Amino acid sequence: MAANTDAFLQAFFGSGNELALPSEEGSADPLLRELLAEVRNQQSGMLPRVQSGVTVWYVLPRSRSDRLEQLENLRYATGLAPLRLSLGDEFDARVDSFTSGLGFRVRVPAPSRGSFREALKGQRLIRSLRPITSPLELSTTPDLLRQLDLAIVARQAETSDSFLTALDRGGHVSAMNLSFLKVRRLSGLGLWPELLALPEWHELLAIRRPALVTEAMLTAVYEQEIRPFEASPTKEVLGRFRKDVLPRHGGLFRTGAALRSPEALTMLVLYAASTEPPDLALRAQLLQKSSALQTGALFDAVFRLLDSEESGERPTAVEAFRQGRFDEAFALAKAESDSKQKTEVLLLSAVELQTIEAALIAASALAALSQSDRHAVLSSRVLSQSWASLRGLLGENVQPPNNWDEWLRQVNDGSLKDAVSLAEHGVLEWNLEDLAADLNRADQFATLIASPKSAGASVVFRSALPHLLLGLSMVRPDRLVVLQPVYEAVLLELLTSESIGRGDLDAIRDVVERLIDLGVAEDDFRNQVNDLTQLWRRRASLRWLDWVLELVEFLVNAPSAPRDLLRQMLLVVLTSIRGWTQAPDAVQHELLLSLARALELPEDMPMLPSPPLAVGTAVDLGPAIQYVGIYCVDESIAKRASELIRQLFPRLRVETSHDEVGSERLRALARSADLMVVAFRVATHAATDYIKAQRPQGKPTVFVQGRGSGSIVRSLVGTLTHPAV
């Protein structure tokens, strides 16, 4: 390999390049010597070619992931577009051969040559600008799925979309699994109309789905077709369900075994009351679940109505299965004495239920049969396939865990197989409400998370962490304070990871926000700010400037914020910006100034970047958009957003509201604003529904997923500069 490299370098600095190959002892440009050393050491690198006074830089990746990384770094550090090699050119063909088809070139305009060399010095472009992995830099399917799951849990629209796109374009998942991921993403973002409008919706209704996907689809139907009428008389809502919902979405009600969101349970109780005869097994299941969850008035009213119905003659397990009432079939069969028929119904029903508990019960029934009966059952192709599916669900575990505590103990001691798959099922099956009701157990679970792990156990826990976070997000808000130690342990795990991706950063911000909302002690708050500052020192990058600014803004507005440490954190951010070749954009610049004022930093300090061209000077707003309304429950965020908008668009009239639903001021603003911007992530259902109802037809409303003023302003800028989007 060394001989090939030396031959390549001789050729590169030979014919077609006015630069000569310097000797190792020579007095060549120090930067060129460093770049040559990288190439000689079999590292990815860059080399210059000068021809007729024009300099072209050739990028020499050593792997596909290096190539993708350098493409991203060039884009974010310099804004320059990479150029393909011309295989008809002898010089380019040599580079293509040396890099196995991965090389490319960059032509640097004369005005940018100085800044480009500065970016290369100290290997900033090649190494230091790799801090955060992007979707393009991830090559394995598990990595991409993990980052996507983290972004969904953190409710990040742009990040989750980028990972979904990477999974699709890279052929990492099947078309069916891609559809499942689309459903989960749209559900996590609360984009119910978009979810119902998926082209594959009807196909999804007809196939067996993961429980998380079914719950998301049921919730979407509830939000769009039941919630607007939930205040109507109960029998009227039930009639609407029977007439309009069930005929079109009946495929969602095959089983409710693992479902637990209040919206999904309300849909299930409506279904139970609509069957003939009423589904008593589903009723018993819902009664048990509702005792631990916060169900609404509609659920309670339909449940009372279901209680008053005559049950009629109860079907057998086989009859219930044939009718597609799989929960009832499983419950009836479970109560029967051991037999081939009982085992057959349990196997077939358990495949539909897709829960660990059901799989264990079916496995136990199969084991209880005589050898001849067991052989007879498994000689059926359908039953044999059902058993194989259930074994895949249970993995190689003789006794799978029953809750998150047992799962983590078995992960830590290395005894658990297929741990990540079990954790995915555990999101709905392992109720964290029980953990939130026991302070000692929550502390012990936090200790398990923070305990030292082997390399293998660390990889497993890190891979399963999105599922744990999703489970935590389902806990009732009034019980979350007990889980504060768990969130603290999760945050430490995220912060100390050697590899941090986009999804990790979104999850870090989300966990920090949850902890601050719960209330943290002063010392813990200071430690978190110090940890976040150190994270930024390690990972500073222009592509994550929006992330850190939104985080700083949230922390500044928090009660008892350590302003001295936040001032230091912002100074670290400003210092890192000075080393970049590309300056912050107008939105970022104005937000930096605003945060500097909030933290009492002098505006004339040399660290502050020079202002770019104001966005508003380059945009023709036209007569349609002159008055903008902002709704955000956080008054300080809304105020800062309005100030930033006025700086960027001086001609706009901007008003804000954080009023309660139904106030005269909010009604007037929603009706009269040419454009309404709603901080959707922190708004209530009632607020968003009220604003939608008040908006005149033809006047646009923008729903913002982010929590900070930067997200609000950036969404507004995108709407004003691309009104058709």
N, C-alpha and C positions, 0 to 999 in steps of 0.2 A: 504493500500500500504506500509506503514511504517513497519507493522508487517511482510509482505512478504519480504521486504528488509532486515530486521534484521535476519530473518530465513535464507535467502540466504547467508548473510555474515558469519553466524555461520557455515553453511555447506561449504562455499568456503574455510574458514580457518580451516577446520576440517580435516577429513580423506582424504588423497591424497595430502595434502599441508603441507610442513614442516614449513611454516610460521604460527604463531598463530595470532589470531585476537587481536590486542592491545586494551586495554581499552582507553576510551576517555581521561582519566587523566594520562595515562601511558606515558612513555618516548620513544615511538616508533619513528621510522624514520619520520622526519617532512614531507617528500614527501609522505609517505604512509598515514599519517594522512590526508593530503590534498585530496588525492585520495579517501579515505574512506568517507570524508565529501561530496564530489561530489556525490557519489553513494547514500548516505543517504538522500541527498537533491533532489533525483529523477532526477539528471542530468546524462548525458552520462559520462562514465568514463573508467578507466583502472585499473586492479588489477593484482598483480604478484602471480604466483604459483611456488614454489620451490619444486623440487622432485629429489632426488639423486644428489643434487648439481646443477641441471639444472634449469634455470629460464625461464618460459614462461609467457608472458603478455597476459591477456585476455581483449579484448575490449568489452565494454558493452553499445552499442548504445540504445537510448530510442525511436528512430524513424528511418524510412527508410532513410530520408534525413541526419540524424546524422551519420548513418552507411556509406553512400556514402561519406560524408564529411571526416570522419575519415580514410576511405580507401585512399582517395586522399592525406590527410595530411601525412599519414605514407609513402606513395610512395615518396612524394616530400621532406619530412623532413629527412627520414632515408634511403630510397631506399630498405627497407625490404619488403618482400612479405608476405601478410596475408595468414593464413592457415585456412581451414574450420574446424569446430568443428567435432569431431568424436562421433556420437551419440551412438556408441557401447561402449564408455567409460563413466562410471557413472559420473565422474567429469564434462566432457564436456556436458553431457546431462543436468545436473543441470543448467549450464550456458546458454545452448540453451533454456531451459524452461523459465528462468528468463528474457531473452532478446527477447522472442517470436520469436526465430529463426534468430535474427539479429546479434548475437555475432560472434566473430571470435578470433583467437589467433595469436600471433607473437612470434616466437622464435628468440631471440637476440644472435648472436654469441658472444663468450667471448671477442674478441678484441673490440667489439662495445658497450659493456655494459655501459662503462663510458659515452660515448657520448650520448647513448640513455637516460640515467638518466638525463643528462644535458638538453636534449630536453624536458623532462617531467617537470623539475623544473620550477616553476613560471607558470605552466599550459601552456607553450608555444605550446606544441604539440596539446593539446586538444582545446585551445581557440585562442591563438594568431596566430596560423597558419591556421586560417579560413578567411584570408582577402578577397580573391577574389573567387566568386562563379565560379565553373567549370560546364560544361554541366551535369556531373554526380550529382551535388549538387542541380540542379534545378528540381523540381518535377511537375511544372505546365506547361501546353502547352503554355499559353500566355508568360510566362517568357522565355521559350526556343525560341519561335518565335521572341520575341523582341531582344534577344541577337543575334540571327542569322541575323536579318535585320540590326542591327548595324554593325555586322562584314562584311556584304555584302557591305554596304555603305562605310565602311572604307577600302574595297578591301583587306581583310585579308583571304588568302586561307586556312591556317591551322585552324584558329578559326572557320570560317564558316563551314568547313567540319566537325569539331567536334560537332557542334550544329546540323547540318543536320543528322549526325549519331545518335545522342542522340534522335532526334525526330523520326527517323526510328525505332531504336531498342526498344524504349519505346512505340511504337504503338500510338504516339500522334496525327498523322495525317493520312488521307486516302492515298491510293496509288496514286490517282490522284493529290491530293494536294502536296504530296511529289515530284511528277514530276514537278509541277509548281515551287516548291522551288529550285529544281536542276537547272532548266532553269534560274531562277533569279540569283542564285549564280554564275553559269558559265558566265552569261552575265556581272555581276558586276565585275568579274575578267578578262573579256576580253578574255576568253578561247573559242573562236569561233569554232575551229575544234572539240573540245570536246563536245560542245553544239549540233552541227549538228550530231555528232556520237551517241547521246543518243539512247539507244534501243527503247525508247518510243516515238521517234520523230514523226513517222507516226500516232501513236495513238493521239498525241497532235494536229496534224493537223486536225483531224476529229471531235474534241469536242469544245465546247464553252470554251474560256479561259479568265482569267483576262487580262485587257488591258496591264498591265506591262509585262505579259508573251508573249503576241503577239508581243509587241514592241521588246522584247529581241530576239525572234525568227526571226523577220524580219531583225533586225540588224545583226544577225549571218549570214543569207543568203547574205545580202549585203556585209559584210566583206569578205566572202569567194568566192562569185560567181559574184559579180558586181564590187567591188572596184578594183580588178586587171585589169579590162578592162575599167575603167571609163574615161580614156584618149582617148579611141578609138572614132571614129565617132559616133555621137548620134544614127543614125539609125542602126548602127551595134550593139551597146549595147542593143537597143530596140529589135532587132531581136534575140539576145542571150537570153534576158529575156523571150520573147514569146516562144522560142523553148526549152530552157533548164530549166528555173526557174519556170515559171508559171505552166507547167504540173506537176511538182514534188511537188511544194509548194503552190498550189492554195488555200488551206485551210486557208492560212494566210491573205487572202484579203477579208474576210467576211465583215469587217468594219474597217474604219480608224478614227472613231469619236474621240477617246481619245488619239491617238498617236501624238507624237510631236518631237521625236528625228530626226535630219537631215537625218540619215540613213533610218529610217522607212518612213519618208515622201518621200524620193527619190524612195523607193520601191513602194510606193503608186502611185506616179506620173507615174512611168513606167507601173503600172497596169492600171491606168486610160486611158493611151494612147493605151493600148492593148485590151480594151473592144470594142465590136461592138454593138451599137454605143458607142462612147467615153462617159465615165461617167462624165457628166457635174456637177452633185451635188458634187462628190468627187473633181473635179477640183476647184469649188468655195470654198470648205472647205480647200483645200491645199493652195489656194491663200491667204486666210485669215490667216492661220497659218504661212506661209512662210514670211509674212511681219514682224513678231515678232521674227523670228528665223534666224539663220545663215545657210541657205541652200547652197549647193555647186554648182559648174558649171554644173554638170550633171543634177541636178534638174531643173535649169534654162533652159538648152537646151531642155530637154524633155517637159517642160511646154510650151515653145515657139512652139514646134512641135505640141503639143496638141491643142494650140490656132489656128493653121492653118488647123486643120482637120475639115471636114464637120461634123456638129453635127447630121444631119439626123433627122428623126422623133423621138420626145421625147416620152418615154413610160409613161404609167400611173403609179400611185403609186403601184397599185396591180401588174401590169406587172413587175415593177422593183423589187418588193419583191419576186415574183416567180422566177426571174432570179438570186436571191441571191445578188442583189445590194442594201443592206440594208440602206446605207447612203442616196442613191438617193431616195429610197422608203420613208424614213422618211421625207426628205426635201420636196418631192412632196406632201405627205399627210398633212404635217404641213400647207402648203399654201392653202389647200382646205377648204371649209366651213364645219361647224360642221355636222357630220353625223355618223351613225354607222360604215360605211365602213372606214371612215377616222380614227376613234378611234381604230378599229381593226388593221389597218395597223400600226398605231403609237404604240400600245401595243406590237405587234409582233416584230416590228423593234427595239423598245427601249430595248427589252430584248437582242437583238443581240448587240446593241451599248453599253449597260452596262455603261451609263454615268448618273450622277445625273441630268444634264440638260434634257436629253431625257426622263428620268423617270418623271420629273416634268411636261414636256409638255404633255406626255401621260396621266398623272393623271388629268391634267387640262381639256383635251379633254373628258375624261370619266366623270368628274364632270359636264361638260356642257350639257351632254345628258339628256333627260327626264328620269324619273324613270323607265318607261317601257323599253326604249331603253337600259338603263344601265343594267337592269335585263337581257335583251335579250343577250347583249354582254357577261356578266359574267356567263350566263348559259352554255356557251361553256367551256368544260373542258380545252382546250388548252389556251383560252383567260383568263380563271380564273387563271390558273397556271402562265401565263405571268404576270398578275396583282399582284399575290402574290409575284413573284420574284422581281418586281419593288418596291413593298411596303417594302420588305426586304432590298432593296438597300437604300431607303429613311429613313427607320426606323420609329420611332414614331413622327418625326419632321414635323410640319405643314409647316414650311418654312426653309428648310435646308440652310446652308451657301453657298455663292457663291464664296468665296475666303478664304485664310488662316486667314486674319484679322477677318472676321466674325466668322470663326470656333473657333478661340481662345477666342474671346469675349464671345461666347456662352458657351464654356468650363468653362471659369472663373466664369461666373454667374450661372452655373449649369443648364442651360436650354436646353442643347443639349443632345440628346439621340443617342446611337450608334456612338459616336464621333470617335472612333478608326477606324471603318469601313469606315466612311466618309472620314477620313484623308487618308486612303489607296487609295481611288478613287481620292482624291484631288491631289495626286502626279502628275498626268497627266492633270487633268482638271483645277486645279487652277494655273494659270500661274504666277510664281514668277518673271518673267521678268518685269511685271507691277510694282511689289514692288521694284525691283532693279532700276527702272527708276524714283522713287520718294523718295528722301532722307528723307523728313518729314514723309512719310508713313512708311519707313523702321525703322526710330527711334521710331515711335509709336508702331510698331509691336515688336521691341526689348523690349520696356517698358512693353507690355502685357506679354511677356515671363517671364520677371523678377518680375512681380507684385506678391504680396502674393496670394496664392491659398488655397482653402480648401483641406482637405485630399483627398477627392474624385476627385477634379479637378487636383490635383498633380499626382494622379495615372493615370488618363486619359491622361494628357499631356505627362507623362513619357512613357506610352505605345505607344503613337502616334509619339514620337520623331523620331524614325527611318524613318517614312514617310516624316516628315518635312525635315530631313537631305537629304533624297534622292531627294526631290523636289529642295532643295538649290543646290545640285550638278549638276542639269540640267541647271542652269542659265549660260548664256554666260560669259566667263572669263573676258571680258572687262567691265562687269557691276557688278562684284562681290564686288568691293570696296565699293559700296553703302550699301551692306549688311553686312559690317563689324560689326556694332552694334548688328545685329541679331546673328551672329556667337559668339560674346562675351557673349551675354545673354545665348545662348545654352551651351557654355562652362561652365559658372557658374552653370547652372542647372545640368550638368553632374558631376561637381566636388563636389557639395554640397549634392548629393544624399546619402541617408543612406545606400542604397544597390547598390553595384557596381559589375558588372560581367565582364566577358572577353570581351563581345561586347562593354560594356561601355568604357573600357580602350582603345580599338581600336578606338572608336569614339572620345574619348578625344584627342588621339594623332593626329588623322586626322584633327580635328577642330583646334588644336594648329598649325599644319603645314599650314593649309589654312590661318590662321590669320597672321602668320609670313610672308608667301608669299605675303599677301596683304600689309604688312607693318604696324607695330604697334608703337605707341608712346613709349618713353623710360619708362615712369612710368607704362604704361599698360604691357609692357614686363616684368618689374621687378615684378609686381603683379602676373602675370601668373606663373613665375618661383617659387615665394613663394608659390602659391597655389598648384603647382605640387609637390613641396618638401613636403608640409604638407600631400598631398595625399599619397605619398610614405611612410611617417612616419606612417600613419594609416594602410596602406595596404601592407607593405613590405613582399615579398615572393619570394623564389627562382624561382617559376614558372613564375614570371613576371620580372625577371632580364633582359631578352632580350628586353622586352617592354621598360623599363626605360632607358636602355643603348642606344637604338635607338633614344629615345626621347632626351636624353642629347646630343647625337652626332648631331642631327638636330639643336638643340638650339645653340650649340657651333659654328656651321658653319653659323648661321644667322647673318645678318648685325646688328651692334650695340648691340650684345649680352652682357648682364650683367655678365661678367665673374666672378665677386666676388660672385654673388648669385649661378651661376652654379658650381663654385668650392665648395660652401657650400652644394649644392644639391648632388654632387658626394661624398662628405665626408659622408653625411647622408646615401647614398647607401652603401658605404664601411663599415660604422659602423654596419648597419643591417646585412651585410654578415658575420661579425665576430660572430654573434649570432646563425648562422645556423650550423647544424650538417653536412650538405652536401656542399662541396665546389663548386664554379663555374667550369664549364668545360673549356677546353683549349681555345675555341673561346671566351668565355666570359672573361676569364682571360687576354688574349692578348688585347681585346678591352678596358678593364678597364685600363690596362697600357697605352694604346694609348691615352685614354681620360685624364688620369692623367697627361701625358706629355703635352697634348694640353692646359690643364688648369694650367700647371706649378706646379703640386703637386710633391713633392720629391718621387722618386721611391723606396727609402728605408724606407718609412714611415711604421710603424707597422700595419696600417689598411689594406694594400694591401695583398690579400690572396697569399698563396704560390702557385707557378705554378704547375699545374698537368702535367702528362706525355704528352709530345707534340704529337699531332695527327699524325704528319708526320712520327714519328719514328715507328709507328705501322701499317703503310699502305704501301703495295707494289704497287707503282704507275704503274709499268710495262712500257714498251716502248711506249704504245699508248698515254699517257698523259704526255707530257714534257713541253708544251708551252700553257699557258692560256691567253686568251684575255678577258678584262673586258670593257664593254661599259656602261657608266653612264654619264648623262648630268651634274651631280654635280662633278666637278673635285676633290674637297676635299674628297668626299666620295670614289671615285674611287681610289685615292691615298692611303687613309687609308686602304681600302680593300686589295690593293696590298701589303702593308706593313705587314698586318696581315697574308696573305697567305704565304709570304716569311718566316715569323717566324714559321708558322706551317708546311710548306713544303719547306724546304731550297733548295731542288733540282729542284723545279719548276721555270721555266722562266715565268714571269708575265709582261704583258704590258697592259696599259689602254688607253682608248680613250673617249673623250667627243666631238669629232669633229662633224661638220655639215655633214648632209647626202651627200654622193657623194665624200667626200674627199679621196684623194689617200691613206692617212694613214689608214683611217677606212677600206677602201677596202682591203688593204694589210693585215691588222690585221684579218679581218673576213675570208679571204681566207686561211691564213697560220696557225692560232691558232688551236691546237689539240682540245681544248675545249673553247667555247665562252660563257661568262656569260653576260647576258643583264639585266640591271635594268629596267624591263618592265614597272613598275608602273609610272616612270617618263620619259620614252622615248616616242617619237612621233610615230604615225603609220608609217610615212615615214622611220624613223630610223630602226624600227624593220623589216619592209618589205625589206629594203635595205640589212640589215645584213642577213636575211633569204636567199635572192637571191644570196648573195656572198658565202655562206657557201658550201664547197665541200660535196658531198654525202658521208655519213658515219662518218662525224665529228660532234659530238654532240654539241647542243646549249642549254643552260639552261636559262630559263626566270625567273627572280626573282621578286616576288610580293612586297617585302619590299623595303623601301627607304634608309635604312642605310647600312653601311659596314658590320655589323654583319649578316644581311640577305644575302648579297652577299657571304660572307665567308661560312656561314652555308649551303647554297645551293651547293656551290662548294665541301665542305667536304662530304655532303651527296652523291654527284655524284661520288666522288673519292672512297669513302668507300663502296658504293653500286652501282657500275657502271651499273648494269642491270635495276635499277629503273628508 
